[in-house]
Amino acid sequence: MKLHKAAFAFLPALLLAACAETPMGPTAQVLPGPGKDYGTFLQEQNFCRSQASAAVHGQAGSQNRKALYGGLATTALGAGLGAAVGGGTGAGIGAAAGALGGGLGGSAYSNSQQGGIQTQYNNAYVACMVAYKNVLPAPNAGYMPQQ
């Protein structure tokens, strides 16, 4: 019984840790264009970060709401199935199992959506920076295969 109480005590922290968030910044590297001074590059970078943030605005909250609704639905489903199978005590067990499963599934869903939101942010940021004639680093620069 103590294990169940401990599991429910940590469940809210686990669920909050798995929520999707709006990206704090790009994970893509962009370099100043040829002959561009660093001050201008920083101004363009700040503007493009704001544009990228606007491009993904509200998506994290939307994904987290979907996960929450899924968790609530599985809790209700678990309670209904538990009541149908085990009577009154089965409803409580079914609701707890549904809440745990739905919470874990919802947090996994939100966490998986984080990568897509970051990709959209990066795409908007890079497109903006390239429009200002900044450049992407060359992949594998300096690598010459042996022949």
Residue pairs with C-beta under 8 A, 6 or more apart in sequence:
4 96
7 100
8 96
11 100
11 103
14 103
14 104
14 107
15 103
15 106
15 107
17 107
18 107
18 108
18 110
18 111
19 60
19 64
19 67
19 107
19 110
19 111
20 59
20 60
20 63
20 64
20 110
20 111
20 113
20 114
20 117
21 60
21 114
22 53
22 56
22 57
22 59
22 60
22 117
22 121
23 52
23 53
23 56
23 117
23 118
23 121
25 49
26 49
26 52
26 121
26 122
26 125
26 126
27 118
27 122
28 122
28 125
28 126
28 136
29 136
29 137
30 45
30 125
30 126
30 129
30 130
30 134
30 135
30 136
31 134
31 135
31 136
31 137
32 38
32 40
32 41
32 134
32 135
33 132
33 133
33 134
33 135
34 135
36 133
36 134
41 134
44 128
44 129
44 132
44 134
45 129
47 128
48 124
48 125
48 128
48 129
48 132
49 125
51 124
51 125
51 128
52 121
52 122
52 124
52 125
52 128
53 121
55 120
55 121
55 124
56 117
56 120
56 121
56 124
59 113
59 117
59 120
60 113
60 114
60 117
63 109
63 110
63 113
63 117
64 110
66 106
66 109
67 105
67 106
67 107
67 109
67 110
68 106
70 102
70 105
70 106
70 109
71 99
71 102
71 103
71 105
71 106
72 102
73 102
74 98
74 99
74 101
74 102
74 105
75 95
75 98
75 99
75 102
76 95
76 98
77 98
78 94
78 95
78 96
78 97
78 98
78 99
78 101
78 102
79 91
79 92
79 94
79 95
79 98
80 91
80 94
81 94
81 98
82 90
82 91
82 92
82 93
82 94
82 95
82 97
82 98
83 90
83 91
83 94
84 90
85 94
86 93
86 94
126 136
130 136
